[in-house]
């Protein structure tokens, strides 16, 4: 028997239950992992609340990221042995492959032998954030040295990963956050500039920072009225990548800026990287090199024990975190 987390109805964090279940041996092509840590993502809160892109039959498990040791391997699996330290690339369906559990089976192609220098907590927080940021900035936007890139919601795990990736290739990351409370932490995390939306004029600051050259790349999970200001500050031929939609307000289409500057506004889900073996392998190579060299390293906001999964989800929804929330087992 192993403990897993499931929910029987949609709602708040209190819907999560820890239960004991029998875990079968790994099937063909699967690896069984004894989990040491879980990485929490907003997608899991959305699934639990009934607002995610998947509509699971209930009761449902959940979870996208974990790290641990290989317990067993199924038939037709090579490259892994019991005891290996591994972490997990998020599956397209967390309903089919839920990660919240002490013992889980995962497709071998989503299992990665991570650098031994990483703690279990850091390893559990790698793949969703860095794959999302890499796919947007490198795979799609082709971010280059000396580019300016605006990163909104910069204190999120994806935002911090994007800052590190921008620095890795020599671009200039401009972090946008709500207030100045996280300014020093963002600068310490590698942001070249920090703009506090509630305290500064975003358009004026972007013009000042770029010396009126404009921003070529914007990475945004918020949407809403900020679209008008962001696109007005972009350079000709620039690209804005939207990977969220957190704003409760309507998102206007900035027609005049799009036309005048021939801008690209691009919706993006990390799934498009996950389902393409060639692009996924390129991303994996880039990220593993960065983890090995130390240019990439997840920032952990807070760690909770497994039996406090409800409290961990409450903290996830507080928007107070700086970096990744993890749960240890």
C-alpha positions as CSV (number, residue, x, y, z in Angstrom):
1,X,0.0,0.0,0.0
2,X,1.1,3.5,-0.7
3,X,-0.3,6.9,0.1
4,X,-1.7,9.0,-2.8
5,X,-3.7,12.3,-3.0
6,X,-7.1,12.3,-4.7
7,X,-10.2,14.5,-4.7
8,X,-13.9,13.3,-5.0
9,X,-15.5,16.6,-5.9
10,X,-14.3,19.9,-7.3
11,X,-13.6,22.8,-4.9
12,X,-10.9,24.3,-2.7
13,X,-7.8,22.8,-1.2
14,X,-9.9,21.0,1.5
15,X,-11.2,18.7,-1.3
16,X,-7.8,16.9,-1.3
17,X,-7.6,13.6,0.6
18,X,-4.7,11.3,1.4
19,X,-5.6,7.7,0.8
20,X,-3.9,4.3,0.8
21,X,-4.0,2.3,-2.5
22,X,-2.4,-0.7,-4.0
23,X,0.1,0.3,-6.7
24,X,0.6,-2.3,-9.5
25,X,4.0,-3.1,-10.9
26,X,5.1,-1.0,-13.8
27,X,3.6,-1.9,-17.2
28,X,5.6,-2.3,-20.4
29,X,7.4,1.0,-21.1
30,X,6.9,2.3,-17.5
31,X,9.2,3.1,-14.6
32,X,8.1,2.8,-11.0
33,X,9.4,5.6,-8.8
34,X,9.6,5.9,-5.0
35,X,8.8,9.6,-4.7
36,X,10.9,11.9,-2.5
37,X,9.4,15.3,-3.5
38,X,6.6,16.8,-5.5
39,X,6.6,20.1,-7.4
40,X,3.3,22.0,-7.2
41,X,1.8,23.8,-10.1
42,X,-1.2,26.1,-10.6
43,X,-2.5,23.6,-13.1
44,X,-3.2,21.2,-10.3
45,X,-5.2,23.8,-8.4
46,X,-7.2,24.4,-11.5
47,X,-7.9,20.7,-12.0
48,X,-9.0,20.3,-8.4
49,X,-11.3,23.4,-8.8
50,X,-12.8,22.1,-12.1
51,X,-11.3,24.9,-14.2
52,X,-8.5,23.0,-16.1
53,X,-8.3,21.9,-19.7
54,X,-8.9,18.3,-18.5
55,X,-12.2,17.2,-17.2
56,X,-11.4,14.2,-15.0
57,X,-13.8,11.4,-13.9
58,X,-14.1,11.5,-10.1
59,X,-12.4,10.5,-7.9
60,X,-9.2,11.8,-9.6
61,X,-5.5,11.9,-8.8
62,X,-3.4,14.9,-9.8
63,X,0.1,16.2,-10.0
64,X,2.6,16.9,-12.7
65,X,6.1,16.8,-11.2
66,X,8.1,14.6,-8.8
67,X,11.6,13.4,-8.0
68,X,12.7,10.2,-6.4
69,X,14.4,6.9,-6.9
70,X,13.6,4.2,-9.4
71,X,11.9,1.3,-7.6
72,X,11.4,-1.0,-10.6
73,X,11.3,-0.9,-14.4
74,X,8.8,-2.5,-16.8
75,X,9.5,-4.5,-19.9
76,X,11.2,-2.8,-22.8
77,X,12.7,-0.1,-20.6
78,X,16.4,0.5,-20.8
79,X,18.7,3.1,-19.2
80,X,17.3,2.9,-15.7
81,X,18.0,0.7,-12.8
82,X,16.5,0.5,-9.2
83,X,18.0,3.1,-7.0
84,X,18.6,5.7,-9.8
85,X,17.8,9.3,-8.8
86,X,15.3,10.7,-11.3
87,X,12.9,13.5,-11.9
88,X,9.8,13.7,-14.1
89,X,8.9,15.6,-17.2
90,X,5.2,16.6,-16.9
91,X,2.8,14.3,-18.8
92,X,0.2,15.8,-21.1
93,X,-2.5,14.3,-18.9
94,X,-2.0,14.4,-15.1
95,X,-5.3,12.5,-14.9
96,X,-3.7,9.5,-16.7
97,X,-0.4,9.9,-14.9
98,X,-0.9,11.6,-11.5
99,X,2.3,12.3,-9.6
100,X,0.9,13.0,-6.1
101,X,1.8,9.7,-4.4
102,X,4.5,7.8,-2.5
103,X,4.9,5.2,-5.3
104,X,4.0,6.0,-8.9
105,X,4.4,4.6,-12.4
106,X,5.4,6.9,-15.2
107,X,6.2,6.5,-18.9
108,X,10.0,5.9,-19.3
109,X,10.3,8.7,-21.9
110,X,9.2,11.2,-19.3
111,X,11.8,10.0,-16.7
112,X,15.1,11.9,-16.5
113,X,18.3,11.1,-14.6
114,X,19.0,14.5,-13.2
115,X,22.3,15.9,-12.0
116,X,23.3,14.5,-8.6
117,X,24.1,18.0,-7.4
118,X,20.3,18.7,-7.2
119,X,18.4,18.2,-4.0
120,X,15.2,16.2,-4.2
121,X,13.2,19.5,-3.7
122,X,15.1,21.3,-6.5
123,X,14.8,18.3,-8.9
124,X,11.0,18.1,-8.3
125,X,10.8,21.8,-9.3
126,X,12.7,21.7,-12.6
127,X,10.7,20.5,-15.6
128,X,7.4,22.4,-15.7
129,X,9.0,25.8,-15.1
130,X,12.0,25.4,-17.3
131,X,10.3,23.6,-20.2
132,X,7.6,26.3,-20.2
133,X,10.2,29.1,-20.2
134,X,12.5,27.4,-22.7
135,X,9.6,26.6,-25.1
136,X,8.4,30.2,-25.1
137,X,11.7,32.1,-25.1
138,X,14.1,29.8,-27.1
139,X,12.0,27.4,-29.2
140,X,9.3,30.0,-30.3
141,X,10.7,33.5,-29.8
142,X,14.3,32.6,-30.6
143,X,15.5,34.9,-27.9
144,X,19.0,36.2,-28.7
145,X,21.9,37.9,-27.0
146,X,21.3,41.6,-26.3
147,X,17.5,41.2,-26.7
148,X,15.3,42.8,-24.1
149,X,12.6,40.5,-22.7
150,X,9.8,41.5,-20.5
151,X,8.7,38.8,-18.0
152,X,5.5,39.4,-16.1
153,X,4.5,37.5,-12.9
154,X,8.3,37.4,-12.6
155,X,8.4,35.8,-9.1
156,X,6.5,32.7,-10.2
157,X,8.6,29.6,-10.9
158,X,8.2,30.1,-14.7
159,X,9.1,33.7,-14.3
160,X,12.3,33.0,-12.4
161,X,13.2,30.2,-14.9
162,X,12.8,32.7,-17.7
163,X,15.1,35.2,-16.0
164,X,17.8,32.5,-15.7
165,X,17.4,31.4,-19.3
166,X,17.6,35.0,-20.5
167,X,20.8,35.5,-18.6
168,X,22.2,32.2,-19.8
169,X,22.1,33.4,-23.4
170,X,23.0,37.0,-22.8
171,X,19.6,38.7,-23.1
172,X,18.3,41.4,-20.7
173,X,15.5,40.2,-18.5
174,X,13.1,42.9,-17.3
175,X,11.0,41.6,-14.4
176,X,7.5,42.9,-13.9
177,X,5.8,42.4,-10.5
178,X,2.9,43.9,-8.6
179,X,4.7,45.9,-5.9
180,X,8.3,46.6,-4.9
181,X,8.1,44.0,-2.1
182,X,10.0,41.4,-4.2
183,X,12.3,43.9,-6.0
184,X,15.5,43.0,-4.2
185,X,14.7,39.2,-4.4
186,X,14.2,39.5,-8.2
187,X,17.4,41.5,-8.7
188,X,19.2,38.8,-6.6
189,X,17.6,36.2,-8.8
190,X,19.1,37.7,-11.9
191,X,16.7,40.3,-13.2
192,X,18.5,43.2,-14.8
193,X,15.6,45.6,-14.1
194,X,12.4,45.3,-12.0
195,X,9.2,47.3,-12.6
196,X,6.5,47.4,-9.9
197,X,3.2,47.9,-11.6
198,X,1.3,49.4,-8.7
199,X,4.1,52.0,-8.1
200,X,5.6,52.9,-11.5
201,X,4.4,53.7,-15.0
202,X,5.1,50.6,-17.0
203,X,5.3,52.4,-20.4
204,X,7.7,55.1,-19.1
205,X,10.0,52.6,-17.4
206,X,10.2,50.3,-20.5
207,X,11.0,53.3,-22.7
208,X,13.7,54.4,-20.3
209,X,15.2,50.9,-19.9
210,X,15.4,50.2,-23.7
211,X,16.4,53.8,-24.6
212,X,13.2,53.8,-26.8
213,X,14.4,50.8,-28.8
214,X,11.5,48.8,-27.6
215,X,11.2,45.2,-26.3
216,X,11.4,42.4,-28.8
217,X,10.0,39.6,-26.6
218,X,7.3,39.6,-23.9
219,X,6.4,36.5,-21.8
220,X,3.1,37.0,-20.0
221,X,0.7,34.7,-18.1
222,X,-1.7,37.5,-17.1
223,X,-3.5,39.2,-20.1
224,X,-6.0,41.9,-19.3
225,X,-5.5,45.6,-19.7
226,X,-1.7,45.3,-19.5
227,X,-1.7,44.1,-23.2
228,X,-2.1,47.7,-24.4
229,X,0.9,49.0,-22.5
230,X,3.1,46.0,-23.3
231,X,2.5,46.1,-27.0
232,X,2.9,49.8,-27.1
233,X,6.4,49.3,-25.7
234,X,7.4,46.6,-28.1
235,X,9.9,46.8,-30.9
236,X,8.9,46.4,-34.6
237,X,8.5,42.7,-35.4
238,X,8.4,41.8,-31.7
239,X,6.5,38.8,-30.3
240,X,4.3,38.6,-27.2
241,X,3.8,35.0,-25.9
242,X,0.7,34.5,-23.7
243,X,0.8,31.3,-21.6
244,X,-1.9,32.0,-19.0
245,X,-4.8,34.4,-18.6
246,X,-4.7,35.2,-14.9
247,X,-6.4,38.6,-15.1
248,X,-10.1,38.6,-14.4
249,X,-10.5,41.6,-16.7
250,X,-11.0,41.5,-20.4
251,X,-8.0,41.4,-22.6
252,X,-8.2,44.1,-25.3
253,X,-6.8,43.4,-28.8
254,X,-4.1,46.2,-29.4
255,X,-4.9,46.6,-33.1
256,X,-3.0,49.8,-33.7
257,X,0.2,48.5,-32.2
258,X,0.0,45.1,-33.9
259,X,-0.5,46.7,-37.3
260,X,2.0,49.6,-36.9
261,X,4.8,47.3,-35.6
262,X,3.8,44.0,-37.3
263,X,3.7,42.3,-34.0
264,X,3.1,38.6,-33.3
265,X,0.7,37.7,-30.4
266,X,1.2,34.0,-29.7
267,X,-0.8,31.7,-27.4
268,X,1.4,29.0,-26.0
269,X,1.0,25.8,-23.9
270,X,4.0,23.7,-22.9
271,X,2.1,20.7,-24.3
272,X,3.3,21.6,-27.8
273,X,6.9,20.9,-26.6
274,X,5.9,17.8,-24.6
275,X,4.3,16.0,-27.6
276,X,7.1,16.8,-30.1
277,X,10.0,14.3,-29.4
278,X,12.6,16.4,-31.3
279,X,11.7,19.7,-29.6
280,X,11.5,18.0,-26.2
281,X,14.9,16.5,-26.6
282,X,16.4,19.9,-27.6
283,X,14.8,21.4,-24.5
284,X,16.0,18.6,-22.3
285,X,19.5,19.0,-23.5
286,X,19.5,22.8,-22.9
287,X,18.0,22.5,-19.4
288,X,20.3,19.6,-18.3
289,X,23.4,21.5,-19.5
290,X,22.2,24.6,-17.5
291,X,21.5,22.5,-14.4
292,X,24.9,20.8,-14.7
293,X,26.8,24.1,-15.2
294,X,24.8,25.9,-12.5
295,X,23.4,28.6,-14.7
296,X,19.9,27.1,-14.1
297,X,18.7,26.2,-10.6
298,X,15.1,26.2,-9.3
299,X,14.4,28.6,-6.5
300,X,12.3,27.0,-3.8
301,X,9.7,29.2,-2.1
302,X,8.6,26.8,0.6
303,X,8.6,23.1,1.4
304,X,5.7,21.2,3.0
305,X,5.5,17.6,4.3
306,X,3.2,15.3,2.4
307,X,0.5,15.2,5.1
308,X,0.2,19.0,4.7
309,X,-0.8,18.9,1.1
310,X,-4.0,20.9,1.8
311,X,-1.9,23.7,3.4
312,X,0.5,23.5,0.5
313,X,-2.3,24.1,-2.0
314,X,-3.6,27.0,0.1
315,X,-0.2,28.6,0.0
316,X,-0.1,27.9,-3.8
317,X,-3.3,30.0,-4.2
318,X,-2.1,32.8,-1.9
319,X,0.2,34.2,-4.6
320,X,2.7,35.0,-1.9
321,X,5.4,32.6,-3.0
322,X,8.7,33.5,-4.6
323,X,9.6,30.5,-6.7
324,X,8.5,26.8,-6.5
325,X,6.4,25.2,-3.8
326,X,7.4,21.6,-3.1
327,X,6.1,18.8,-0.9
328,X,8.4,16.2,0.6
329,X,7.7,12.6,1.3
